[in-house]
C-alpha cells in the first residue's frame, strides 16, 4: 500500500468512525528498535470497527535508539517494516507529536525512557510506556512525578500480565484464595541496567499479577543456570520468580491455593496488551496503578541489593526511600 492509499483509507475509516461517535485516534510510536513495534502496529492497523482497537491507527514513528546491542542491531530492520506498512517516519519527537493524538514509547532501552517522556509529556497526550518503564527505580519514580506535574496519563506493563492463561488463575474457584505463587521465564541481562529489568520483568510482572502488591522483603540467589528471587509479603505469603538463564526458555506459573494448586501462565499475549492500551487511550484510565508498578521496580532493585549482600533479605521500604531521594535530583 502506498502512503497515498494508506492516508485515503485512513480518511475513509475516520469518517465512518466519526459518524458512529467514535473519534479516530492517530497513534505515534517513539523508538522503533523492538519487535513489539511491528507486532503492535499490525494489531492496531488491521482495521477493527468495534472493540478496544477500533479507530486507533499507528500513523507515525520516530526511530530513536541507543548503543545497546538490542537497539542498534535491530532498529533499521523494524523501522523499514513500519515504512512497508505505510507508517510515516519522522526524525524528531516534536515532529511526531504534531501528527498524532496518542503515543507509545517503545524504545527497548529503558535508560532513555525518562528523557523521551520529558519531551512527550509536554504535549499533554496520553502515553503508554513499554517495559521496562525506566532504567532505574529512581527514574521510574521521577517519570511518574513528571507525568503528574504535566497532567499526563501514563502507565507501563509487560504483555505477560494480560495473557488469558495467567488471568484464568486469578479468582479461580478451583484454586480459592492464592496462598503463594512461583513464576518462571527466560532471563537475560543488558549491561547498564539492573539485572531483572530487561527480560525477567515478564515473569516478575506475572508474579505480581497473581500475588498482588504488598511485598516487604526480597532475597536473591543468582547462578549460571538459574536466577531466583523470593519475596515475602506482609501477610506472610511467599512469592518466587525463577529466571531461566540456561535450559528450556518458557513462561509459566504455579499457584498454590486454599482449595487447590494449578499450573498455567504460559501464554504472553500482545493482542491482550494492545487491547488494554487501546482502552486506556479511550478512557484515560490506566489498567495498572502507579503504586503497583513502582513496587515491581522496587522488588527488582531490592533483588540486586540482596545479591550484593550475599543473598540476605532486603526490605523494599529501604530501597524505595533511597530511590525517592535520588528521584528528586532527577527532577531538578
For each residue, the residues with C-beta under 8 A, 3 or more apart:
1: 5 6 9 85 86
2: 5 6 86
3: 6 7 86 88
4: 7 8
5: 1 2 8 9 86
6: 1 2 3 9 10 86
7: 3 4 10 11
8: 4 5 11 12
9: 1 5 6 12 13
10: 6 7 13 14 24 57 59
11: 7 8 14 15
12: 8 9 15 16
13: 9 10 16 17 24 47 55 57
14: 10 11 17 18 24 55
15: 11 12 18 19
16: 12 13 19 20 49
17: 13 14 20 22 23 24 49 54 55
18: 14 15 21 22 23 24
19: 15 16
20: 16 17
21: 18
22: 17 18 54 55
23: 17 18 55
24: 10 13 14 17 18 55 56 57
25: 55 56 57 101 102 281 282
26: 57 59 60 99 100 101 102
27: 44 56 57 58 59 60 100 101 102 103 104 281
28: 58 59 60 61 62 96 97 99 100 102 103 104
29: 32 37 40 41 58 60 61 62 82 87 103 104 106
30: 61 62 64 93 96 103 104 105 106 107 116 120
31: 34 37 62 63 64 65 105 106 107 108 109 112 116
32: 29 37 61 62 63 64 65 75 78 79 82 89 106
33: 37 63 64 65 70 71 72 74 75 78 106 107 108 109
34: 31 37 70 74 78 106 107 108 130
35: 38 39 74 78
36: 39 40 106 130 270
37: 29 31 32 33 34 40 41 61 78 81 82 106
38: 35 41 42 78 81 82 85
39: 35 36 42 43 270
40: 29 36 37 43 44 58 104 106 270 274 277
41: 29 37 38 44 45 58 82 85 87
42: 38 39 45 46 85
43: 39 40 46 53 270 271 274
44: 27 40 41 53 56 57 58 274 278
45: 41 42 57 58 85
46: 42 43 53
47: 13
48: 51 53 54
49: 16 17 54
50: 54
51: 48 54 275 278
52: 274 275 276 278 279 282
53: 43 44 46 48 56 274 275 278
54: 17 22 48 49 50 51 278
55: 13 14 17 22 23 24 25
56: 24 25 27 44 53 102 278 281
57: 10 13 24 25 26 27 44 45
58: 27 28 29 40 41 44 45 61 82 85 87
59: 10 26 27 28 87 88 99 100
60: 26 27 28 29 87 88 89 90 96 99 100
61: 28 29 30 32 37 58 79 82 87 88 89 90 96
62: 28 29 30 31 32 89 90 91 92 93 95 96
63: 31 32 33 75 76 79 89 91
64: 30 31 32 33 75 107 112 116
65: 31 32 33 71 72 75 107 109
66: 71 72 107 109 111 112
67: 71 72
68: 71 72 108 109 111 190 192
69: 72 73 190
70: 33 34 73 74 108 109 190 198
71: 33 65 66 67 68 74 75 107 108 109
72: 33 65 66 67 68 69 75
73: 69 70
74: 33 34 35 70 71 77 78 108
75: 32 33 63 64 65 71 72 78 79
76: 63 79 80
77: 74 80 81
78: 32 33 34 35 37 38 74 75 81 82
79: 32 61 63 75 76 82 83 89
80: 76 77 83 84
81: 37 38 77 78 84 85
82: 29 32 37 38 41 58 61 78 79 85 87 89
83: 79 80 86 87 89
84: 80 81
85: 1 38 41 42 45 58 81 82
86: 1 2 3 5 6 83
87: 29 41 58 59 60 61 82 83
88: 3 59 60 61 99
89: 32 60 61 62 63 79 82 83
90: 60 61 62 95 96 99
91: 62 63 95
92: 62 95 96
93: 30 62 96 97 116 119 120
94: 97 98 119
95: 62 90 91 92 98 99
96: 28 30 60 61 62 90 92 93 99 100 103
97: 28 93 94 100 103 119 120 122 123 125
98: 94 95
99: 26 28 59 60 88 90 95 96
100: 26 27 28 59 60 96 97 103 125
101: 25 26 27 125
102: 25 26 27 28 56 125 126 127 128 281
103: 27 28 29 30 96 97 100 120 123 125 126 127 128
104: 27 28 29 30 40 127 128 129 130 277
105: 30 31 113 116 117 120 127 128 129 130
106: 29 30 31 32 33 34 36 37 40 130
107: 30 31 33 34 64 65 66 71 110 112 113 116 130
108: 31 33 34 68 70 71 74
109: 31 33 65 66 68 70 71 112 135 190 193
110: 107 113 131 132 133 134 135 193 197 198
111: 66 68 134 135 139 192 193
112: 31 64 66 107 109 115 116 135
113: 105 107 110 116 117 129 132 133 134 135 139 143
114: 117 118 134 135 139 142 143 146 330
115: 112 118 119
116: 30 31 64 93 105 107 112 113 119 120
117: 105 113 114 120 121 127 129 143 146 147 154
118: 114 115 121 122 146
119: 93 94 97 115 116 122
120: 30 93 97 103 105 116 117 123 125 127
121: 117 118 124 127 146 147 150 152 154
122: 97 118 119 150
123: 97 103 120
124: 121 150 151 152
125: 97 100 101 102 103 120 152
126: 102 103 152 153 154 280 281 284
127: 102 103 104 105 117 120 121 147 152 153 154
128: 102 103 104 105 154 155 156 277 280 281
129: 104 105 113 117 133 143 154 155 156
130: 34 36 104 105 106 107 156
131: 110 156 157 158 201 202 205
132: 110 113 135 156 193 197 198 201 297
133: 110 113 129 140 143 156 293 297
134: 110 111 113 114 137 139 140 142 143 297
135: 109 110 111 112 113 114 132 139 192 193 197
136: 139 140 193 194 301 323 326
137: 134 140 141 194 294 297 298 300 301 319 320 323
138: 141 142 323 324 326 327 330
139: 111 113 114 134 135 136 142 143 327 330
140: 133 134 136 137 143 144 293 294 297
141: 137 138 144 145 294 323 324 327
142: 114 134 138 139 145 146 327 328 330 331
143: 113 114 117 129 133 134 139 140 146 147 154
144: 140 141 147 148 154 290 293 294
145: 141 142 148 149 327 331
146: 114 117 118 121 142 143 149 150 331
147: 117 121 127 143 144 150 152 153 154
148: 144 145 151 152
149: 145 146
150: 121 122 124 146 147
151: 124 148
152: 121 124 125 126 127 147 148
153: 126 127 147 280 284 285 286
154: 117 121 126 127 128 129 143 144 147 286
155: 128 129 280 286 287 288 290 293
156: 128 129 130 131 132 133 288 293
157: 131 161 162 205 273 276 287 288 293
158: 131 161 201 202 205 206 268 273
159: 162 163 202 268 269 270 272 273
160: 163 166 185 202 203 205 206 209 251 265 268
161: 157 158 166 205 206 209 273 288
162: 157 159 166 167 269 272 273 275 276
163: 159 160 166 167 206 265 266 267 268 269 272
164: 167 168 267 269 272
165: 168 169 264 265 266 267
166: 160 161 162 163 169 170 206 209 210 253 264 265 267
167: 162 163 164 170 209
168: 164 165 172 264
169: 165 166 172 175 210 253 255 262 264 265
170: 166 167 178 209 210
171:
172: 168 169 175 176 255 257 262
173: 176 259
174: 257 259 260 262
175: 169 172 178 255 257 258 259 260 261 262
176: 172 173 257 258 259 260
177: 257 258 259
178: 170 175 181 210 211 237 255 256 257
179: 237 256 257 258
180: 237 238 239 240 255 256
181: 178 207 210 211 239 240 253 254 255 256
182: 239 240 241 242 253 254
183: 203 204 206 207 210 239 240 241 242 251 252 253 254 265
184: 203 241 242 243 244 250 251 252 253
185: 160 199 200 202 203 206 241 243 244 249 250 251 252
186: 199 202 243 244 249 250 251
187: 196 199 200 203 227 243 244 245
188: 198 199 245
189: 195 198 199
190: 68 69 70 109 193 197 198
191:
192: 68 111 135
193: 109 110 111 132 135 136 190 197 198
194: 136 137 197 300 301 304
195: 189 198 200 222 227 300 303 304 307
196: 187 200 201 204 227 229 243 300 303 304
197: 110 132 135 190 193 194 200 201 297 300
198: 70 110 132 188 189 190 193 195 201
199: 185 186 187 188 189 202
200: 185 187 195 196 197 203 204 227 241 243 300
201: 131 132 158 196 197 198 204 205 296 300
202: 131 158 159 160 185 186 199 205 206 251 268
203: 160 183 184 185 187 200 206 207 241 242 243 251
204: 183 196 200 201 207 208 229 241 296 299 300
205: 131 157 158 160 161 201 202 208 209 296
206: 158 160 161 163 166 183 185 202 203 209 210 251 253 265
207: 181 183 203 204 210 211 231 239 240 241 253
208: 204 205 211 212 213 215 239 292 295 296 299
209: 160 161 166 167 170 205 206
210: 166 169 170 178 181 183 206 207 239 253 255 265
211: 178 181 207 208 214 215 231 233 237 239
212: 208
213: 208 291 292 295
214: 211 233 234 235
215: 208 211 218 231 232 233 234 239 295 299 316
216: 231 232 233 234 315 316 317
217: 231 232 302 313 314 315 316
218: 215 229 230 231 232 299 302 303 306 313 314 316
219: 229 230 306 311 312 313 314
220: 227 228 229 230 303 304 306 307 311
221: 226 227 228 311
222: 195 227 228 307
223: 226 227 245
224: 245 246
225: 245 246 247
226: 221 223 242 243 244 245
227: 187 195 196 200 220 221 222 223 242 243 245
228: 220 221 222 240 241 242 243
229: 196 204 218 219 220 240 241 243 299 303 306
230: 218 219 220 238 239 240
231: 207 211 215 216 217 218 238 239 240 299
232: 215 216 217 218 236 237 238 313
233: 211 214 215 216 236 237 238 239
234: 214 215 216
235: 214
236: 232 233
237: 178 179 180 211 232 233
238: 180 230 231 232 233
239: 180 181 182 183 207 208 210 211 215 230 231 233
240: 180 181 182 183 207 228 229 230 231
241: 182 183 184 185 200 203 204 207 228 229
242: 182 183 184 203 226 227 228
243: 184 185 186 187 196 200 203 226 227 228 229
244: 184 185 186 187 226 247 248 249 250
245: 187 188 223 224 225 226 227
246: 224 225
247: 225 244
248: 244
249: 185 186 244
250: 184 185 186 244 266
251: 160 183 184 185 186 202 203 206 265 266 267 268
252: 183 184 185 263 264 265 266
253: 166 169 181 182 183 184 206 207 210 263 264 265
254: 181 182 183 261 262 263
255: 169 172 175 178 180 181 210 261 262 263 264
256: 178 179 180 181 261
257: 172 174 175 176 177 178 179 260 261 262
258: 175 176 177 179
259: 173 174 175 176 177
260: 174 175 176 257
261: 175 254 255 256 257
262: 169 172 174 175 254 255 257
263: 252 253 254 255
264: 165 166 168 169 252 253 255
265: 160 163 165 166 169 183 206 210 251 252 253
266: 163 165 250 251 252
267: 163 164 165 166 251
268: 158 159 160 163 202 251
269: 159 162 163 164 272 273
270: 36 39 40 43 159 273 274
271: 43 274 275
272: 159 162 163 164 269 275 276
273: 157 158 159 161 162 269 270 276 277
274: 40 43 44 52 53 270 271 277 278
275: 51 52 53 162 271 272 278 279
276: 52 157 162 272 273 279 280 287
277: 40 104 128 273 274 280 281
278: 44 51 52 53 54 56 274 275 281 282
279: 52 275 276 282 283 285 287
280: 126 128 153 155 276 277 283 284 285 286 287
281: 25 27 56 102 126 128 277 278
282: 25 52 278 279
283: 279 280
284: 126 153 280
285: 153 279 280
286: 153 154 155 280 289 290
287: 155 157 276 279 280
288: 155 156 157 161 292 293
289: 286 292 293
290: 144 155 286 293 294
291: 213 294 295
292: 208 213 288 289 295 296
293: 133 140 144 155 156 157 288 289 290 296 297
294: 137 140 141 144 290 291 297 298 320
295: 208 213 215 291 292 298 299 316
296: 201 204 205 208 292 293 299 300
297: 132 133 134 137 140 197 293 294 300 301
298: 137 294 295 301 302 316 319 320 323
299: 204 208 215 218 229 231 295 296 302 303 316
300: 137 194 195 196 197 200 201 204 296 297 303 304
301: 136 137 194 297 298 304 305 319 323
302: 217 218 298 299 305 306 314 315 316 319
303: 195 196 218 220 229 299 300 306 307 314
304: 194 195 196 220 300 301 307 308
305: 301 302 308 309 314 319
306: 218 219 220 229 302 303 309 311 312 313 314
307: 195 220 222 303 304 310 311
308: 304 305
309: 305 306 312 314
310: 307
311: 219 220 221 306 307
312: 219 306 309
313: 217 218 219 232 306
314: 217 218 219 302 303 305 306 309 318 319
315: 216 217 302 318 319
316: 215 216 217 218 295 298 299 302 319 320
317: 216 320 321
318: 314 315 321 322
319: 137 298 301 302 305 314 315 316 322 323
320: 137 294 298 316 317 323 324
321: 317 318 324 325
322: 318 319 325 326
323: 136 137 138 141 298 301 319 320 326 327
324: 138 141 320 321 327 328
325: 321 322 328 329
326: 136 138 322 323 329 330
327: 138 139 141 142 145 323 324 330 331
328: 142 324 325 331 332
329: 325 326 332
330: 114 138 139 142 326 327
331: 142 145 146 327 328
332: 328 329
